[in-house]
Amino acid sequence: MSRIVLGQSGGGCGVPVHSRFRDIAAQLRQRIEANEWEPGTRLPRLDDLATEYSANRDTVGRAIALLETEGYVWAVQGRGIAVRYGTMRPRRPRGDLVKRNEHATGYSFPSASSQEVWVRHGKADNTPARLEDPRLAKLLGVEPGTEVPRRFRVTGPQAEAPFQINISWIHPRVADAVAHVDANPRAGEWLYQIEKAGHWPIKWMEIHRARMPTKDEAALLEIPTSLPVLEIIRVGTSGADDKPVEVTEYVVASDRVETFHVLHREGDANDPWPDPESQGS
């Protein structure tokens, strides 16, 4: 198979460099989808790929960067270029149904509502911390910088890459209700304890937005920093006084989740449209 040789400047043979790196990206994408390299394995070094495709290293690097934004690979400094699942990564639909946990007292939220077993990745943390984010502090009803109970976990379905980062901030007024709960509790157990302390039933709302991950978030989720994440902020309010008792931030890689919502008609939108002929008679 003949290849086009590019000069050091990235040009050569009249082929624009932007066309060349996209062509290389397309060929590598096809090879990944054909399982020439399985998820988790490493691609050849940039120098080796440059030799194989008769291109310079910078052009191959641009091709890899394009595949990284698409979720096919993950370039990790000092570890090489890892193949990810890309569009084949297991996805989870996320609706709006909260269930009671079938295996223990507590709740299961949408992305964990199926029968599959979810596990913790790494160490859970259950220590007080200062809530510096003014947006989250406002939602919780405390001043920025207030020290509040904080619960940190990275979780996901068993035998899969980490699915989401969960950070819960608990209002100081209910801190005593969850002080004895383990750092890695059964699903929703700590919410049950807050309800038991006089705040039943907790009501929730969620705020969704897309953003880019921080370096730490990308490392925890095993994704490139160029892949957007879905940030979900859940606010739990007391059934007794309608004031916040907890705010939980979920951070999910965008290639792992899709949200769905049932749309409902309102008011007269439930009635059939008037018949134009009957109106004109």
Secondary structure, DSSP 4 states (H G I P E B T S, - for coil): ---PPP-TTS--TT--HHHHHHHHHHHHHHHHHTTSS-TTPBPPPHHHHHHHTT--HHHHHHHHHHHHHTTSEEEETTTEEEE--GGGS--EEE-S--EE-SSSSSEE-GGG-SSSPEEE-S--EE--EEE--HHHHHHHTS-TTEEE-EEEEEEEETTS---EEEEEEE-GGGHHHHTTS-SSPSTTHHHHHHIIIIIPSPEEEEEEEEEPPPHHHHHHHT--TTS-EEEEEEEEE-TTT--EEEEEEEEEETTSEEE-------GGGGSPPPPHHHHH-
